[in-house]
Amino acid sequence: CLREELGGLGVRQLREFNTALLGKWCWRMLTDKTGLWYRVLRARYGEEAGRVSVGGGGQSGSSWWR
């Protein structure tokens, strides 16, 4: 990636940076109960003990949870 002076983001380890951002969004998505994605997942998979359910097998199961 280019340095900021050259119009880039100044990020050297882009893969690690991207992984960190994805982790942040996954955490936010599952803990911010007022957020859109939490509400979507709760509607799709249900909620148990204040958390989005893992989802069972069959048609309601998701490879995302695996």
C-alpha positions in Angstrom: 0.0 0.0 0.0 1.1 3.5 -0.7 2.2 6.0 2.0 -0.3 8.7 3.0 1.8 11.3 1.2 1.3 9.4 -2.0 -2.5 9.1 -1.6 -2.6 5.7 0.1 -3.8 4.7 3.5 -0.4 4.1 5.0 -1.2 0.5 6.0 1.7 -1.8 5.5 0.2 -5.1 6.6 -3.1 -4.9 4.8 -4.2 -8.5 5.5 -3.7 -8.2 9.2 -5.4 -4.8 9.2 -8.4 -6.2 7.3 -8.6 -9.2 9.7 -8.7 -6.8 12.7 -11.4 -4.7 11.1 -13.5 -7.8 10.4 -13.1 -8.9 14.0 -14.2 -5.5 15.2 -17.4 -5.6 13.0 -18.2 -9.2 14.0 -17.9 -8.2 17.7 -20.0 -5.1 17.1 -22.6 -7.0 15.1 -23.1 -9.5 17.9 -23.0 -7.2 20.9 -24.8 -4.0 19.8 -28.4 -5.2 20.3 -29.8 -2.0 18.8 -27.8 -2.5 15.6 -29.3 -3.6 12.3 -27.3 -6.8 11.9 -28.0 -8.0 15.4 -31.7 -7.5 14.8 -31.5 -9.4 11.5 -29.6 -12.3 13.0 -32.0 -12.4 16.0 -35.0 -12.5 13.7 -33.4 -15.3 11.6 -31.9 -17.5 14.3 -33.6 -16.4 17.6 -32.1 -15.3 20.8 -31.1 -17.4 23.9 -29.9 -15.9 27.2 -29.5 -12.5 25.7 -27.4 -13.7 22.7 -28.1 -14.7 19.1 -28.8 -18.4 19.0 -26.3 -20.6 17.1 -29.0 -22.1 14.9 -29.8 -25.7 14.6 -29.3 -28.0 11.7 -31.6 -28.4 8.7 -32.8 -25.4 6.8 -32.3 -23.0 9.7 -28.7 -23.9 10.2 -26.0 -21.6 8.8 -22.5 -22.3 7.6 -21.7 -18.8 8.9 -21.9 -20.0 12.5 -19.6 -23.0 11.8 
